[in-house]
Amino acid sequence: MRAAIYARVSTSNGSQTCENQLLELRRYCEARGWTVYAEYTDEMSGAKDRRPGLDRLLLEARRARFQVVVCWALDRIGRDLKHLLAVLEDLQSINIPFVSLKEGLDLGSASGRLQLAILAALSQFERERLKERTIAGLQRAGAGKAPRASIGAGAGSEAGIGQGDLSSPGR
């Protein structure tokens, strides 16, 4: 099986290199008996949707140059969940499995696809919770109220229950 390897580091100032990722990815492919078709690398932020190495990988995937994509970690493909899922859906639509070493994901299997769906749902949930907390804080600040101190850790403090909330019966 021919494999495409993708590696990315965030900066190109010489303090980071893709080589450590590439070494692990090459060993993984060798252990699986896969031939490395090509190595695609980028030295730029994962927040950018357009990256020369990733764009070239996707173009050659559409041309069926390889049968699997192997990456060191999901965040190497993208920091933004929407972009990450779009890339993975592109690969899935052309029947090219994706393997992420760090997360132990192999999207060529049913269990790997289940794991990805769970990770995506948890990520979406956390992003929405952060948005809700930010909006609540801005609303309190806009109303001239100082945020209330929570009374401990756990679900109650996450929901914003403060000392005043507990003294009112029927809440």
TIRO-880407 format. One line per 3 residues: number of its first residue (from 1); their letters; for each residue z, x, y of N, C-alpha, C. Coordinates in Angstrom, 3 decimals. Example, Ala and Ser with C-alpha at 12.3 -4.5 7.8 and 13.67 -1.06 7.14 Angstrom:
<babas>
1 = as = 7.800 13.190 -5.690 7.800 12.300 -4.500 7.800 13.200 -3.300 | 7.080 12.850 -2.250 7.140 13.670 -1.060 7.870 12.900 0.030 $
</babas>
This chain:
<babas>
1 = mra = 0.000 0.854 -1.170 0.000 0.000 0.000 0.000 0.904 1.238 | -0.817 0.552 2.222 -0.863 1.314 3.476 0.123 0.705 4.465 | 0.939 1.576 5.056 1.971 1.136 6.003 1.693 1.698 7.390 $
4 = aiy = 2.002 0.883 8.371 1.999 1.324 9.771 3.453 1.503 10.171 | 3.750 2.607 10.823 5.098 2.905 11.276 5.134 2.756 12.790 | 6.187 2.085 13.294 6.341 1.958 14.747 7.712 2.493 15.153 $
7 = arv = 7.711 3.336 16.181 8.945 3.885 16.737 8.866 3.821 18.254 | 10.040 3.621 18.884 10.087 3.565 20.350 11.411 4.129 20.836 | 11.326 4.858 21.935 12.518 5.259 22.680 12.340 4.739 24.098 $
10 = sts = 13.467 4.603 24.797 13.432 3.952 26.109 12.923 4.831 27.242 | 13.067 6.128 27.125 12.647 6.997 28.224 11.742 8.102 27.718 | 10.943 8.616 28.627 10.037 9.703 28.271 10.398 10.982 29.019 $
13 = ngs = 11.668 11.116 29.404 12.078 12.290 30.180 12.454 13.484 29.307 | 12.222 13.403 28.019 12.518 14.506 27.124 13.899 14.441 26.494 | 14.779 13.584 27.012 16.127 13.487 26.441 16.140 12.637 25.171 $
16 = qtc = 15.102 11.842 24.952 14.991 11.024 23.746 13.654 11.312 23.082 | 13.647 11.194 21.778 12.419 11.411 21.026 12.330 10.397 19.888 | 11.127 10.074 19.500 10.904 9.156 18.382 11.054 9.857 17.038 $
19 = enq = 11.171 11.172 17.039 11.114 11.941 15.792 12.183 11.537 14.775 | 13.420 11.275 15.208 14.455 10.872 14.247 14.090 9.569 13.549 | 13.583 8.615 14.315 13.151 7.349 13.721 12.001 7.590 12.747 $
22 = lle = 11.033 8.394 13.166 9.861 8.654 12.330 10.235 9.322 11.015 | 11.186 10.253 11.051 11.625 10.921 9.819 12.170 9.906 8.814 | 13.037 9.017 9.280 13.599 7.984 8.382 12.518 7.046 7.871 $
25 = lrr = 11.605 6.652 8.748 10.551 5.722 8.362 9.611 6.346 7.336 | 9.284 7.624 7.523 8.436 8.318 6.547 9.120 8.384 5.181 | 10.417 8.711 5.173 11.164 8.784 3.909 11.180 7.425 3.215 $
28 = yce = 11.390 6.356 4.003 11.414 5.008 3.440 10.070 4.686 2.782 | 8.987 4.945 3.491 7.654 4.657 2.947 7.396 5.471 1.681 | 7.800 6.726 1.694 7.621 7.569 0.513 8.409 7.010 -0.669 $
31 = arg = 9.651 6.580 -0.420 10.489 6.020 -1.483 9.879 4.747 -2.069 | 9.189 3.973 -1.239 8.550 2.737 -1.713 7.173 2.991 -2.337 | 6.699 4.226 -2.232 5.383 4.542 -2.775 4.250 4.115 -1.863 $
34 = wtv = 4.550 3.931 -0.577 3.537 3.507 0.395 2.921 4.716 1.081 | 1.651 4.606 1.398 0.945 5.628 2.168 1.056 5.264 3.643 | 1.433 6.222 4.471 1.514 5.962 5.907 0.098 6.037 6.473 $
37 = yae = -0.387 4.893 6.924 -1.721 4.818 7.519 -1.719 5.471 8.891 | -0.730 5.099 9.722 -0.656 5.643 11.083 0.756 5.464 11.617 | 1.098 6.306 12.588 2.366 6.206 13.296 2.076 5.812 14.734 $
40 = ytd = 2.714 4.747 15.178 2.524 4.237 16.536 3.842 4.437 17.278 | 3.783 5.045 18.441 5.004 5.317 19.190 4.837 4.925 20.652 | 5.955 4.587 21.257 6.014 4.317 22.692 7.262 4.975 23.247 $
43 = ems = 7.155 5.477 24.453 8.298 6.032 25.175 8.433 5.252 26.479 | 8.997 4.063 26.342 9.192 3.176 27.495 10.140 2.052 27.117 | 10.561 1.308 28.093 11.520 0.227 27.877 10.983 -0.820 26.911 $
46 = gak = 11.881 -1.343 26.090 11.528 -2.433 25.188 11.417 -3.766 25.901 | 11.812 -3.791 27.180 11.702 -5.024 27.955 10.257 -5.285 28.369 | 9.415 -4.274 28.273 7.998 -4.439 28.622 7.237 -5.016 27.433 $
49 = drr = 6.544 -6.118 27.663 5.776 -6.741 26.590 4.560 -5.908 26.210 | 3.939 -5.271 27.188 2.728 -4.478 26.943 3.108 -3.007 26.819 | 2.853 -2.457 25.637 3.117 -1.050 25.371 1.934 -0.499 24.594 $
52 = pgl = 1.411 0.653 24.999 0.190 1.172 24.355 0.294 1.296 22.838 | 1.377 1.862 22.328 1.510 2.040 20.886 1.593 0.719 20.147 | 2.421 -0.193 20.653 2.570 -1.504 20.017 1.272 -2.301 20.115 $
55 = drl = 0.606 -2.238 21.261 -0.669 -2.953 21.420 -1.709 -2.437 20.425 | -1.774 -1.115 20.236 -2.719 -0.517 19.290 -2.371 -0.934 17.855 | -1.072 -0.951 17.526 -0.634 -1.377 16.204 -1.100 -2.815 15.937 $
58 = lle = -0.877 -3.706 16.892 -1.265 -5.113 16.693 -2.776 -5.270 16.577 | -3.530 -4.500 17.352 -4.991 -4.550 17.272 -5.464 -4.113 15.887 | -4.915 -3.020 15.381 -5.329 -2.525 14.075 -4.803 -3.420 12.944 $
61 = arr = -3.701 -4.108 13.178 -3.217 -5.077 12.192 -4.232 -6.205 12.042 | -4.764 -6.678 13.164 -5.770 -7.751 13.116 -7.038 -7.295 12.408 | -7.289 -5.994 12.399 -8.460 -5.430 11.725 -8.156 -5.065 10.265 $
64 = arf = -6.959 -5.442 9.800 -6.530 -5.239 8.404 -6.575 -3.775 7.980 | -6.149 -2.885 8.851 -6.128 -1.444 8.542 -4.949 -1.051 7.642 | -3.932 -1.898 7.575 -2.742 -1.615 6.776 -2.175 -2.937 6.275 $
67 = qvv = -1.217 -2.843 5.344 -0.676 -4.051 4.715 0.775 -4.356 5.074 | 1.480 -3.452 5.746 2.872 -3.671 6.108 3.197 -2.857 7.361 | 4.114 -3.391 8.182 4.610 -2.672 9.362 6.072 -2.346 9.120 $
70 = vcw = 6.436 -1.082 9.346 7.803 -0.629 9.140 8.329 -0.083 10.463 | 9.518 -0.561 10.836 10.137 -0.165 12.096 11.593 0.192 11.829 | 12.173 1.056 12.652 13.552 1.483 12.447 14.538 0.352 12.735 $
73 = ald = 14.298 -0.442 13.806 15.202 -1.543 14.177 14.422 -2.590 14.959 | 14.898 -3.825 14.888 14.238 -4.918 15.616 14.140 -4.650 17.107 | 15.185 -4.042 17.689 15.149 -3.817 19.143 14.140 -2.751 19.545 $
76 = rig = 13.556 -2.051 18.576 12.474 -1.113 18.880 11.191 -1.888 19.174 | 11.031 -3.052 18.551 9.853 -3.889 18.818 10.012 -4.564 20.173 | 11.187 -5.084 20.458 11.394 -5.716 21.749 12.825 -6.129 21.965 $
79 = rdl = 13.272 -6.040 23.185 14.630 -6.457 23.543 14.682 -7.952 23.814 | 13.547 -8.528 24.156 13.471 -9.948 24.470 13.133 -10.716 23.194 | 13.966 -11.693 22.847 13.783 -12.441 21.604 12.427 -13.140 21.564 $
82 = khl = 12.017 -13.699 22.669 10.747 -14.425 22.711 9.583 -13.487 22.352 | 9.584 -12.287 22.937 8.520 -11.326 22.643 8.601 -10.841 21.202 | 9.813 -10.543 20.740 10.003 -10.089 19.364 9.452 -11.120 18.384 $
85 = lav = 9.827 -12.379 18.577 9.361 -13.428 17.666 7.848 -13.614 17.750 | 7.271 -13.454 18.950 5.818 -13.571 19.096 5.111 -12.475 18.297 | 5.622 -11.242 18.367 5.031 -10.139 17.597 5.148 -10.414 16.106 $
88 = led = 6.327 -10.843 15.664 6.524 -11.107 14.237 5.665 -12.276 13.758 | 5.498 -13.290 14.598 4.636 -14.419 14.232 3.171 -13.982 14.155 | 2.755 -13.089 15.069 1.392 -12.547 15.008 1.154 -11.866 13.670 $
91 = lqs = 2.105 -11.018 13.267 1.967 -10.305 12.005 1.970 -11.283 10.824 | 2.852 -12.277 10.881 2.927 -13.256 9.794 1.625 -14.052 9.689 | 1.017 -14.377 10.826 -0.214 -15.180 10.811 -1.377 -14.448 10.146 $
94 = ini = -1.297 -13.115 10.089 -2.350 -12.339 9.418 -1.840 -11.731 8.109 | -0.742 -12.293 7.617 -0.173 -11.917 6.314 0.212 -10.448 6.198 | 0.790 -9.912 7.270 1.293 -8.542 7.240 2.807 -8.600 7.347 $
97 = pfv = 3.509 -8.229 6.272 4.974 -8.240 6.308 5.520 -7.195 7.283 | 6.717 -7.452 7.774 7.418 -6.552 8.694 8.730 -6.145 8.040 | 9.036 -4.850 8.095 10.277 -4.323 7.539 11.034 -3.618 8.658 $
100 = slk = 12.320 -3.955 8.795 13.201 -3.280 9.743 14.308 -2.599 8.954 | 14.365 -1.275 9.050 15.339 -0.529 8.253 16.773 -0.813 8.659 | 17.065 -0.759 9.946 18.447 -0.890 10.417 19.071 -2.217 10.002 $
103 = egl = 18.326 -3.292 10.133 18.851 -4.613 9.789 18.640 -4.959 8.315 | 17.921 -4.116 7.591 17.655 -4.395 6.182 16.774 -5.616 5.986 | 15.879 -5.866 6.908 14.999 -7.036 6.832 13.664 -6.669 6.206 $
106 = dlg = 13.224 -7.469 5.295 11.882 -7.360 4.743 11.279 -8.754 4.838 | 10.455 -8.965 5.852 9.914 -10.302 6.092 8.800 -10.668 5.118 | 8.585 -9.809 4.133 7.668 -10.142 3.055 8.360 -10.962 1.984 $
109 = sas = 9.674 -11.156 2.130 10.429 -11.932 1.144 11.028 -13.175 1.800 | 11.326 -14.163 0.983 11.932 -15.398 1.496 13.307 -15.118 2.102 | 14.086 -14.248 1.468 15.423 -13.956 1.999 15.330 -13.210 3.331 $
112 = grl = 14.347 -12.361 3.504 14.149 -11.665 4.777 13.788 -12.636 5.889 | 12.944 -13.601 5.583 12.577 -14.611 6.592 13.776 -15.477 6.951 | 14.621 -15.794 5.972 15.839 -16.554 6.239 16.771 -15.753 7.150 $
115 = qla = 16.962 -14.471 6.847 17.823 -13.626 7.676 17.325 -13.588 9.115 | 16.023 -13.461 9.300 15.469 -13.418 10.653 15.724 -14.735 11.376 | 15.552 -15.849 10.690 15.779 -17.153 11.320 17.231 -17.287 11.762 $
118 = ila = 18.162 -16.810 10.948 19.586 -16.866 11.299 19.873 -15.967 12.490 | 19.350 -14.735 12.458 19.555 -13.819 13.589 18.978 -14.393 14.882 | 17.803 -14.980 14.799 17.167 -15.566 15.987 17.992 -16.731 16.519 $
121 = als = 18.502 -17.558 15.629 19.315 -18.702 16.056 20.608 -18.234 16.713 | 21.258 -17.218 16.139 22.488 -16.690 16.736 22.224 -16.063 18.092 | 21.132 -15.364 18.215 20.778 -14.753 19.494 20.523 -15.816 20.550 $
124 = qfe = 19.788 -16.848 20.182 19.514 -17.953 21.106 20.815 -18.643 21.512 | 21.708 -18.879 20.559 22.992 -19.511 20.821 23.798 -18.684 21.821 | 23.885 -17.386 21.598 24.653 -16.514 22.493 24.047 -16.492 23.896 $
127 = rer = 22.712 -16.466 23.987 22.050 -16.471 25.301 22.357 -17.768 26.048 | 22.349 -18.908 25.337 22.643 -20.185 25.978 24.106 -20.273 26.406 | 25.013 -19.732 25.597 26.435 -19.709 25.974 26.647 -18.868 27.227 $
130 = lke = 25.988 -17.737 27.302 26.096 -16.880 28.477 25.584 -17.613 29.718 | 24.474 -18.316 29.562 23.912 -19.082 30.677 24.893 -20.159 31.136 | 25.491 -20.889 30.182 26.461 -21.937 30.518 27.658 -21.361 31.264 $
133 = rti = 28.177 -20.227 30.791 29.336 -19.606 31.458 28.969 -19.137 32.860 | 27.777 -18.607 33.011 27.333 -18.133 34.325 27.207 -19.302 35.296 | 26.605 -20.382 34.854 26.449 -21.571 35.709 27.814 -22.140 36.083 $
136 = agl = 28.727 -22.228 35.109 30.070 -22.747 35.390 30.783 -21.866 36.416 | 30.667 -20.557 36.273 31.289 -19.647 37.235 30.700 -19.794 38.619 | 29.382 -19.952 38.710 28.735 -20.137 40.012 29.144 -21.465 40.645 $
139 = qra = 29.280 -22.496 39.814 29.708 -23.792 40.338 31.133 -23.722 40.861 | 32.028 -23.055 40.130 33.401 -22.895 40.607 33.429 -22.099 41.901 | 32.637 -21.041 41.958 32.608 -20.210 43.161 32.041 -21.004 44.341 $
142 = gag = 31.050 -21.837 44.070 30.448 -22.646 45.131 31.377 -23.731 45.636 | 32.280 -24.197 44.788 33.234 -25.237 45.177 34.462 -24.627 45.843 | 34.493 -23.303 45.961 35.614 -22.634 46.611 36.841 -22.509 45.740 $
145 = kap = 36.703 -22.730 44.455 37.829 -22.633 43.537 37.801 -21.276 42.857 | 38.931 -20.669 42.775 39.032 -19.417 42.034 39.024 -19.751 40.554 | 38.420 -18.924 39.737 38.449 -19.179 38.290 39.884 -19.210 37.781 $
148 = ras = 40.160 -20.143 36.870 41.503 -20.266 36.292 41.679 -19.254 35.190 | 42.890 -18.770 35.066 43.197 -17.848 33.979 43.273 -18.627 32.683 | 42.723 -18.077 31.636 42.819 -18.739 30.347 44.163 -18.397 29.719 $
151 = iga = 44.558 -19.177 28.744 45.888 -18.993 28.145 45.802 -18.367 26.766 | 44.939 -17.455 26.584 44.854 -16.785 25.298 43.432 -16.763 24.788 | 43.254 -16.080 23.696 41.913 -15.950 23.132 41.640 -17.097 22.184 $
154 = gag = 40.401 -17.262 21.875 40.008 -18.269 20.890 39.135 -19.340 21.505 | 38.913 -20.398 20.754 37.987 -21.440 21.169 38.423 -22.098 22.471 | 39.723 -22.291 22.679 40.185 -22.950 23.899 39.844 -22.154 25.136 $
157 = sea = 40.044 -20.843 25.105 39.744 -20.045 26.288 38.251 -19.959 26.513 | 37.444 -19.954 25.440 35.991 -19.936 25.593 35.502 -21.215 26.254 | 36.186 -22.319 25.980 35.770 -23.594 26.559 36.251 -23.737 27.983 $
160 = gig = 37.016 -22.753 28.486 37.466 -22.793 29.871 38.718 -23.620 30.059 | 39.561 -23.773 29.034 40.789 -24.538 29.172 41.804 -23.658 29.871 | 42.268 -24.101 30.997 43.262 -23.353 31.762 44.601 -24.046 31.702 $
163 = qgd = 45.605 -23.456 32.331 46.959 -23.977 32.317 47.001 -25.428 32.815 | 46.247 -25.738 33.878 46.261 -27.086 34.446 45.717 -28.128 33.494 | 44.798 -27.747 32.632 44.205 -28.685 31.693 45.222 -29.158 30.651 $
166 = lss = 46.177 -28.327 30.293 47.123 -28.674 29.244 48.239 -29.597 29.752 | 48.474 -29.584 31.050 49.562 -30.403 31.587 49.160 -31.848 31.807 | 47.873 -32.154 31.747 47.403 -33.523 31.967 47.234 -34.235 30.647 $
169 = pgr = 48.043 -35.282 30.377 47.884 -36.004 29.121 46.530 -36.704 29.054 | 46.017 -36.866 27.858 44.775 -37.596 27.666 43.540 -36.736 27.822 | 43.683 -35.463 28.031 42.521 -34.584 28.151 42.119 -34.030 26.837 $
</babas>
